[in-house]
Amino acid sequence: MFNRTTVVLLAVALAPSGALAQTSPRTEWGAPDLRGVWNNSTLTPFQRPEALGDQAFITEEEAAAIAQRRADLDAALAARGALRTSADPNGSVDRGVDGAPGSYNNFWMEGGTSVVADRRTSVITDPPNGRLPDVTPELRARMDSDEGRYLADVRDGNLPLAHYDELDLGDRCIWYRGIPSFPTAYNNNYQIFQTPDTVAIVQEHIHDVRVIPLDSRPNIPDSIRQYSGDARGRWEGDTLVVETTHFNEHAFIRNFSPTLSQSLHVVEHFTRVDEQTLGYEFTVTDPNTWTRPWGGSLPMTSSGGPMFEYACHEGNYGLTNMLAGSRMEEAGK
């Protein structure tokens, strides 16, 4: 797995001439300064495409071609004339291309403009194949059960929705990004605040706030469980190490929201590499979900700011409409 030393060395190697003599920014009290608004959008996929096999990196030419294709697509979508919204079951909602009624157009999308600097073929670096490990046999049995398949079909829109609690918490505007957090189609900003004894991270998407004490206080009682767990941070040199436990049954990592267990344990490393780059690494352990721990690296880039409030209205309007539409579908209308 990529370790912190590797990430820092790669960042140094890629730094412009004269940057090597500079040190990472510091707070007024002398700690590494992680403050600011950071963005983790990238064209690097979360998992390595199976077709790439053991290929861990792409060439500079391949990376440039990927960036150019994205730039060309963005330019074409920006120049495209207005389209009347209509249902198109054969369309795609990806980045504003024709699709379901009400889909966001490309102005709102934020899929990144380049791959990560070292040109890895996936965000995941461990296992070495760049892909999530197998789920446990017990979890696979639950996912393949009638109940598991039914819930998956409801959330994919293939079956009518019987009750609001069949939807995940993102559809209900309650909880979306999870820990660790990965980029989606939009709103990939994170604002970090610091005091000598606390770090707070505001996630733009559904504006959750993580408060991370640095004062060695004990964790909350084991009987108390939270959506974002209970985090504790410490400095190891210039790296902030954050361990998070005490997740409740709503713990969320990408599309694993209904399957994670309360044994979930996440370790994150935040390292200020330079003025524009925040190194980020993570390791995920949940023996009730995956057959082995897994992890990766996802550098974040300074986006200046400010970060505006994210207003999620699906829970106010979309949920009512989905329930009403499901009743009409059942009635054959």
Secondary structure as UniProt FT lines:
FT   HELIX           4..14
FT   TURN            17..18
FT   HELIX           19..21
FT   TURN            28..29
FT   STRAND          36..39
FT   HELIX           50..52
FT   TURN            53..54
FT   HELIX           60..79
FT   TURN            89..90
FT   HELIX           94..96
FT   TURN            101..102
FT   HELIX           106..108
FT   TURN            117..118
FT   STRAND          124..126
FT   TURN            128..129
FT   HELIX           137..144
FT   HELIX           146..155
FT   TURN            156..157
FT   HELIX           164..166
FT   TURN            169..173
FT   STRAND          189..195
FT   TURN            196..197
FT   STRAND          198..203
FT   HELIX           205..207
FT   STRAND          209..213
FT   TURN            222..223
FT   TURN            227..228
FT   STRAND          230..236
FT   TURN            237..238
FT   STRAND          239..245
FT   TURN            249..250
FT   TURN            254..255
FT   TURN            257..259
FT   TURN            262..263
FT   STRAND          265..274
FT   TURN            275..276
FT   STRAND          277..285
FT   TURN            287..289
FT   STRAND          294..297
FT   STRAND          300..302
FT   HELIX           314..318
FT   HELIX           319..330
FT   TURN            331..332
//
